[in-house]
Amino acid sequence: MFPERIETERLQLDRISHDTVDVFALHEFYSDGADVDEMFEYWDSSPHETVKETHDYVDEAERSWDEGDGAKYVIRPTDGEDGAGVIAGTTGLYPHWDKRLANLGIILGTRFWGRGYAGERADAILAVAFDQLDLELVVAAHIDGNEKSRKAIETYVDRYDGRYEGRLRNWLPLADTVADVHRYTISRDEYVAATER
């Protein structure tokens, strides 16, 4: 149902599975480096502490894929980009079939911030959601205070004439608090009108 690989001008998105992603490389992305705390500052999970945790994450991605509950992809820059071939981040598309909508998610390593990858990935995922999965609405959201995500989301939501739906107070439970979340949507009609101009 979901495409195994999605290619854009500068990115390659591959399904997260044991056949397509090296668990040790994915674990390194989710656990190592000076930037891991900054990466996870506004995320609803924590850095992975063990390879087993990453292995279980891949198991869950496979289960979700097989059951049609979600598609998780590893993001790699393509040839010609700084960091070509390495894991730059992960992204997902999470349908709620009964509501005819899907949520987007993304986490990028800090060295890949500011390159426009979030928007480029969104363009490709929106095409899957609307053109292939026949959904009616796509939702993007960020935790209150995450200005980098706000700017990235607003850029592609504006490109498709989507809208800011508002601040959802006490929406997302985190380790030691409950965060407010800002929600944005793009409808199929908005997407079609924007892509036909």
N, C-alpha and C positions, 0 to 999 in steps of 0.2 A: 504494500500500500504506500509506504514511504520510499522515496528514492534512496538508494544505497550511497550514492555520491552526488554532491551538488558542486558545480564549478562556477566561479565568477571570474571577473577579470583578474583579480589578485589573490583569490582564496580558493582552497579546496576543502570541502566539508565532507568527511567520511563518517558513515554510521559507526557508532561506538559499539564494538563487539569484540570478542576474543580473537576473531579472525582478522580484524582490520586495525586494531590498536594494540601496541605493546603496553602491557599493564605496567611495566616498570617505568616506561617513559611517561605514561599518564600519571603514575604515582609521583614521579618527580615534579611534574607540573603542579599537582594538587598539594604538594607537601614541602618542597624545597625552595630555597632562595630567599634573599633578603626582602623580596617584595610580597611574599605570600600573605603576610598580615594585612598589607595594604589591599591586595586583591580581594581578600575575604571580609574586609571591613564592613561592606554593605551587602553581604550575601547571607542567605538563610541557612547556611551550613558552615562547618569549620574545615580547616585544612585536614587532609587525610593523615592519620598518625601511623598507619601501617600499610604495607602492600596488600594485606588481606582486605582492608577496608576498600582499597581501590578495586581489587578483584571483585568484591561484592557489588560495588557500584556498577561495574561492567555487567555482571550477572543481571542486576536490576534493569539496566538499559536494554539488554537483550529480551528480558521478559516483557517489559513495557512495549518494545517494538513488536514482538510476536503477537501480543494481545491487542495491538492497535491503540494503545493508551498514550504513546508518545514516541518521538523520534529524537534521539540524542546524537549529536555529531561532534567530532573533534575538528577543530579549525586549524588549518596549516596554510601559511603564505605560500604562494606558488613561485616558481623560478623567476628571478629578477627582483624579488622582494627581499629586504633585510630579514633574515631568519627563515628563509625558504625551507620548507620541509619539516620544520620543528613544530611542536605543539604550541600554538599561540593562545588557544583557549578551547572552550567547549560551548555549544549552543544547543537549544532544544525547542521543539514544537510540541505542545501538549494539548491535544484536542479534548474538548468536552462535547462529545457528539450530540448529546441530548439538548445542548444549548446552541449547537451549530457555530461554536467559536473555538478558538485555540489561544493559549498563552505562549508567548515567546520568552526565552531566557538566554542569557549569555554571561560568560565570565572570561575575561581576557587577562593575560599576563601584562604587567605594567609596561614592559618594553614595547608592547604593541598598542598602547593607548595613543589616541590622537591621530591615528592613521585613517580613520573613517571606516575601519573594518566592521564595526557594529552596524552601520547603515548598509554597507555592501552585503553583509550577511542577511540583514532584514529584508532587503530587496529580493533576494533569492528565496528566503523562507516564505515571504508573503506570496510569491508566485506559486509555491507548492500548496499553501493553504487555500488559496482562492482558485487557482487554475486546475489543480489536480485533486484536491480533497473536497472541493465544492463547499467550503465553509462560508459563513456569512459575516463573521467578525473575527478580528485578531486583536488581542490585548497585549500591551507592553506595560510594564510597571517598574518602578524603582522605589527603594526605601528612601524615606524623607532624609534630606541632607546629602544625598549622593548627587552632587552637581555634575560630575562627568557623565553619569548615566542620563541625567535629566537632559543635558544638552544633546547627547547622541540620540536619545529617543525623540525629542522634539524635532530634531532635524529631519528624520525620516517620516515621522507622523505628519509634519507640515508638508513634506514632499507629496504625500498621498492625500492631502486634505482631510486627514483624520482629526481627532479632537482629544482634548484633555477632559477627562470625565470627572476628575476631582481627587481629593485627598481622602483616603480611607483610614480613619483613625483607629488605632489599636488593632490593626489588621493582621500583622505577621508576627507570630511568636518567635523570639530569638532566644539565645542561651540565657540571658539575664534580664530581658525586657520584652515588651511588645511594641513593635515599630509601626509607625504610620507609613502608608504606601500611597504613592501617586499613580493613578491609573490613566492610561491613554488607549484609544481604540481607533482602528481603521476598519471601515465596513467594506464589503465587496463592491458596493456601488461607488464608494469613494476611490477605491483602488482602480477599478475599471476606468472611471472618468479620468483619473490622473495618468494612467498608462496610455490612454488613447489621445492625449493632447500632443 
